[in-house]
Amino acid sequence: MSHRRSSFQSNDLFPREIDIEVCLKTLKIFQKIEGDVNCVVWDASLVLAKYLETMSQNKADFLSGTRVLELGSGLGVVGLTAATLGAQVTLTDLPEALPLLRLNIKENKSKISSMGGYAIAEALVWGDHNSQIHKDEFDMIVLADCVYYEEAVDPLLETLQCFSNTITKKPTMYLTQELRDSEIQKKLWKKFYDKLTDLFIVEQIPEEEQHKNYRSSDILLLRIKKKSY
Ligand SMILES: C[S@@+](CC[C@H](N)C(=O)[O-])C[C@H]1O[C@@H](n2cnc3c(N)ncnc32)[C@H](O)[C@@H]1O
């Protein structure tokens, strides 16, 4: 997949509002009328964002004050939700996704800071270990709908391994993935999942533990931890 430059004009954009019920805030997320995969909100990101909200409702310090890294943020729904729930979040994506991602951070900045959170967006291409972000350590890694093309499977797993192998922190990772019907996508997910379970302890979070209105049998939610040897 090539990494293209992207730009936008404000009349290309339309907003979507996402309520965070637990803190009575509403995120405003700009999407593009036409564009690449990083220009729309995917359902898997809503399932993960709402799971983070559900967990924060049950456990007040679930996100508050924690350092969170989001991979493949797209428009930033998951990372911005975590930041509004009090986390210090680094949202990442391909360089061409950053202008819109940064616009969404700016749009929601005052809500985030009123809750004690923080959000910043940086470029991070999976498999590239030279990024400055690799100098940081995180308590949690989140990613939604990032398994959808073959060439990214190994670099994405390498990036997960890299961030889970840090000196002081052993981050818990939360991943959502929409399971698509095509044979190609089924094979791709199997390949990713088999490798993931070889490398990490992987637990599927049952639908009953997810947000009652934002869960689906087509969207897997996984909790992933580093194996201890
Ligand atoms: C299907 S979209 C999901 C976006 C967002 N997480 C959501 O669920 O709404 C996949 C995201 O992965 C990003 N992505 C794809 N390949 C990547 C790579 N090699 N390195 C970093 N990000 C990548 C895309 O730009 C896109 O934002």
The ligand as a Tripos MOL2 file, in Angstrom:
@<TRIPOS>MOLECULE
LIG
   27    29     1     0     0
SMALL
NO_CHARGES

@<TRIPOS>ATOM
      1 C1         -9.9330    0.7240    8.6680 C.3       1 LIG1
      2 S1         -9.0730    2.1470    9.2110 S.3       1 LIG1
      3 C2         -9.5360    2.2290   10.9380 C.3       1 LIG1
      4 C3         -9.4230    3.6150   11.4720 C.3       1 LIG1
      5 C4         -9.9080    3.7940   12.9100 C.3       1 LIG1
      6 N1         -9.1230    2.9850   13.8190 N.3       1 LIG1
      7 C5        -11.3700    3.4180   13.0040 C.2       1 LIG1
      8 O1        -11.6560    2.2700   13.3990 O.co2     1 LIG1
      9 O2        -12.2270    4.2480   12.6760 O.co2     1 LIG1
     10 C6         -7.3710    1.5820    9.3540 C.3       1 LIG1
     11 C7         -6.3890    2.6530    9.7810 C.3       1 LIG1
     12 O3         -5.0620    2.1230    9.7700 O.3       1 LIG1
     13 C8         -4.1890    3.0710    9.1730 C.3       1 LIG1
     14 N2         -3.0330    2.3550    8.5970 N.ar      1 LIG1
     15 C9         -3.0420    1.5180    7.5250 C.ar      1 LIG1
     16 N3         -1.8150    1.0520    7.2720 N.ar      1 LIG1
     17 C10        -0.9920    1.5980    8.2060 C.ar      1 LIG1
     18 C11         0.3940    1.4860    8.4700 C.ar      1 LIG1
     19 N4          1.1850    0.7370    7.6920 N.pl3     1 LIG1
     20 N5          0.9180    2.1760    9.5030 N.ar      1 LIG1
     21 C12         0.1040    2.9590   10.2770 C.ar      1 LIG1
     22 N6         -1.2290    3.0990   10.0940 N.ar      1 LIG1
     23 C13        -1.7820    2.4310    9.0650 C.ar      1 LIG1
     24 C14        -5.0550    3.7400    8.1120 C.3       1 LIG1
     25 O4         -4.5360    4.9870    7.6740 O.3       1 LIG1
     26 C15        -6.3870    3.8430    8.8310 C.3       1 LIG1
     27 O5         -6.4990    5.0320    9.5750 O.3       1 LIG1
@<TRIPOS>BOND
     1     1     2 1
     2     2     3 1
     3     2    10 1
     4     3     4 1
     5     4     5 1
     6     5     6 1
     7     5     7 1
     8     7     8 2
     9     7     9 1
    10    10    11 1
    11    11    12 1
    12    11    26 1
    13    12    13 1
    14    13    14 1
    15    13    24 1
    16    14    15 ar
    17    14    23 ar
    18    15    16 ar
    19    16    17 ar
    20    17    18 ar
    21    17    23 ar
    22    18    19 1
    23    18    20 ar
    24    20    21 ar
    25    21    22 ar
    26    22    23 ar
    27    24    25 1
    28    24    26 1
    29    26    27 1
@<TRIPOS>SUBSTRUCTURE
     1 LIG1         1 GROUP 0 **** ****
